[in-house]
Amino acid sequence: MTTQNIKTADQMYFTKEHDLVRKSVRDFVKKEIAPNLDEWEETGETPLHALFKKMGDLGFLGIRYDPKYGGQGLDYWYELVFLEELAHIQGLGLPVAIAVQTHMATPAIYEFGSEYLKETYLVPAIAGDMVTSIAVTEPGAGSDVSALATTAKKDGDHYVINGSKTYITNGTQADYLTLLARTSDDPGYHSFSLFVVPTNLPGFQVSKKLDKLGMRSSDTAELFFDDVRIPKENLIGREGEGFIYQMQQFQHERFSAIPGGYIVAKDIIDLTLDYIKGRVVFGKPLIKRELLQHRLAQWLTEIECLKSLTYHIVQMKMAGLECTREISMGKLKAAKVLQGVAADCIQMFGGMGFMNEALITRFYRDARIISVGGGADEVMCQVIARLEGF
Ligand SMILES: Cc1cc2nc3c(=O)[nH]c(=O)nc-3n(C[C@H](O)[C@H](O)[C@H](O)COP(=O)(O)OP(=O)(O)OC[C@H]3O[C@@H](n4cnc5c(N)ncnc54)[C@H](O)[C@@H]3O)c2cc1C
């Protein structure tokens, strides 16, 4: 691309082919998600099988995956386009539910799984024929993943799973879970293994559907495993390497959260601008108050910084560089920007910002998730500090 052809900053990064993918995701969100979203928020559940099938048919669930498995074989810029457009869904429930399928439960199968696992579980996930969940967190182990107590004991040609998992997104609807369990009592990180666990096996139970502050269109569950026998072929990669695989899988999950930071924050600002342009207080529209203008200008600056960091991360990924440090910083910053914008903007709505009929309340509630899900802010700081050698 020559510099003469560049008319907007986005054209420095995206080509016409990227724009086509962007348009098809945007059209899908507009046509298939937006008209149903309020109802799904209300009922606390989205029919994921029907939705994912439509997304699978359009190739959305395997943007980066090899065409051999039904993926599109596209690069990280296309992945970013996909995530940016998903973030325009008005609320974080569905973008997270979809990212579980594309960025949380399937990357380890793709990167470390056998051909059998890819054919049996990755292919249907990409096609939208199966719904997936990632099952790591337990009642006694969240930030400290190594504290998990669910066991997978070898018994002949099987592993037998016992224990429980909690806060599992898509958990009431999943056909299989990508599950981290303890395969040894030894201390250290080589005592864990990652498995594909089908949910139609005896001994598996959705013990509770959880009621949440936000992300209400996404279902979240507590799961229970009582002697669930899975074939030994359902082990992902090598026994004892699951913790390492999961730490790598977390990088996809954490990256998927970052575009939501600047896209949703900007959407919130646009929503707020619409309101404060029309809201007259002390004789003039609120938008004319310099205090509010500066507040929004400062957040727009933060949004631009976060977007630049994200594009920098994509460039690093394209160059094949390790970017755990930058992804951790990006997720941390995304949480701060999104919550800061949501808090300042909801204030500009006055009493209306306390009414559930106002969309801003959904954004305000949902914004909390980035500071906790996929690793809390403090865990991101811990990773950054470790990589800095503190
Ligand atoms: C809506 C939702 C969906 C989720 N979906 C999934 C899912 O699909 N699959 C899954 O496996 N998990 C899921 N989770 C779990 C999520 O990853 C965990 O909640 C998260 O990792 C934090 O673990 P915890 O809740 O046990 O908090 P804890 O580990 O108990 O930590 C509590 C708080 O302590 C602070 N803290 C933690 N470590 C430190 C530290 N080192 N220094 C200082 N402060 C610290 C943090 O502020 C943290 O929020 C989901 C959570 C939510 C809320």
The ligand as a MOL file (V3000), in Angstrom:
LIG
                    3D

  0  0  0     0  0            999 V3000
M  V30 BEGIN CTAB
M  V30 COUNTS 53 58 0 0 0
M  V30 BEGIN ATOM
M  V30 1 C -18.6600 -13.8070 34.7700 0
M  V30 2 C -17.4740 -14.6910 34.9570 0
M  V30 3 C -17.2000 -15.6450 34.0090 0
M  V30 4 C -16.1100 -16.5140 34.1830 0
M  V30 5 N -15.8840 -17.4990 33.2690 0
M  V30 6 C -14.9510 -18.4490 33.5260 0
M  V30 7 C -14.8090 -19.5870 32.6780 0
M  V30 8 O -15.5030 -19.7050 31.6500 0
M  V30 9 N -13.9020 -20.5410 33.0110 0
M  V30 10 C -13.1240 -20.4460 34.1200 0
M  V30 11 O -12.3120 -21.3270 34.3600 0
M  V30 12 N -13.2270 -19.3610 34.9430 0
M  V30 13 C -14.1260 -18.3770 34.6860 0
M  V30 14 N -14.2580 -17.3060 35.5250 0
M  V30 15 C -13.4240 -17.2340 36.7110 0
M  V30 16 C -12.3900 -16.1340 36.7200 0
M  V30 17 O -11.3130 -16.4460 35.8620 0
M  V30 18 C -11.9430 -15.9700 38.1780 0
M  V30 19 O -13.0470 -15.3990 38.8700 0
M  V30 20 C -10.7090 -15.1100 38.3390 0
M  V30 21 O -9.5640 -15.7610 37.8530 0
M  V30 22 C -10.4650 -14.7230 39.8050 0
M  V30 23 O -10.5080 -15.8620 40.6280 0
M  V30 24 P -11.4350 -15.8540 41.9680 0
M  V30 25 O -12.7920 -15.4150 41.5720 0
M  V30 26 O -11.2910 -17.1660 42.6190 0
M  V30 27 O -10.8200 -14.7090 42.8530 0
M  V30 28 P -9.6810 -14.9180 43.9680 0
M  V30 29 O -8.5750 -15.7180 43.4410 0
M  V30 30 O -10.3510 -15.3450 45.2180 0
M  V30 31 O -9.1770 -13.4170 44.1260 0
M  V30 32 C -10.0250 -12.4120 44.6950 0
M  V30 33 C -9.3980 -11.0750 44.4260 0
M  V30 34 O -8.1360 -11.0210 45.1010 0
M  V30 35 C -7.2620 -10.1660 44.4060 0
M  V30 36 N -5.9880 -10.8670 44.1800 0
M  V30 37 C -5.8020 -12.0640 43.5970 0
M  V30 38 N -4.4890 -12.3580 43.5240 0
M  V30 39 C -3.8420 -11.3290 44.0860 0
M  V30 40 C -2.4660 -11.0270 44.3360 0
M  V30 41 N -1.5070 -11.8540 43.9690 0
M  V30 42 N -2.1580 -9.8650 44.9300 0
M  V30 43 C -3.1370 -8.9900 45.3020 0
M  V30 44 N -4.4400 -9.2110 45.0970 0
M  V30 45 C -4.7880 -10.3670 44.5110 0
M  V30 46 C -7.9460 -9.7960 43.0940 0
M  V30 47 O -8.4650 -8.4880 43.1720 0
M  V30 48 C -9.0560 -10.7930 42.9690 0
M  V30 49 O -10.1610 -10.2740 42.2410 0
M  V30 50 C -15.2990 -16.3760 35.3260 0
M  V30 51 C -15.5720 -15.3790 36.2620 0
M  V30 52 C -16.6480 -14.5510 36.0900 0
M  V30 53 C -16.9110 -13.4910 37.1330 0
M  V30 END ATOM
M  V30 BEGIN BOND
M  V30 1 1 1 2
M  V30 2 1 2 3
M  V30 3 2 2 52
M  V30 4 2 3 4
M  V30 5 1 4 5
M  V30 6 1 4 50
M  V30 7 2 5 6
M  V30 8 1 6 7
M  V30 9 1 6 13
M  V30 10 2 7 8
M  V30 11 1 7 9
M  V30 12 1 9 10
M  V30 13 2 10 11
M  V30 14 1 10 12
M  V30 15 2 12 13
M  V30 16 1 13 14
M  V30 17 1 14 15
M  V30 18 1 14 50
M  V30 19 1 15 16
M  V30 20 1 16 17
M  V30 21 1 16 18
M  V30 22 1 18 19
M  V30 23 1 18 20
M  V30 24 1 20 21
M  V30 25 1 20 22
M  V30 26 1 22 23
M  V30 27 1 23 24
M  V30 28 2 24 25
M  V30 29 1 24 26
M  V30 30 1 24 27
M  V30 31 1 27 28
M  V30 32 2 28 29
M  V30 33 1 28 30
M  V30 34 1 28 31
M  V30 35 1 31 32
M  V30 36 1 32 33
M  V30 37 1 33 34
M  V30 38 1 33 48
M  V30 39 1 34 35
M  V30 40 1 35 36
M  V30 41 1 35 46
M  V30 42 1 36 37
M  V30 43 1 36 45
M  V30 44 2 37 38
M  V30 45 1 38 39
M  V30 46 1 39 40
M  V30 47 2 39 45
M  V30 48 1 40 41
M  V30 49 2 40 42
M  V30 50 1 42 43
M  V30 51 2 43 44
M  V30 52 1 44 45
M  V30 53 1 46 47
M  V30 54 1 46 48
M  V30 55 1 48 49
M  V30 56 2 50 51
M  V30 57 1 51 52
M  V30 58 1 52 53
M  V30 END BOND
M  V30 END CTAB
M  END
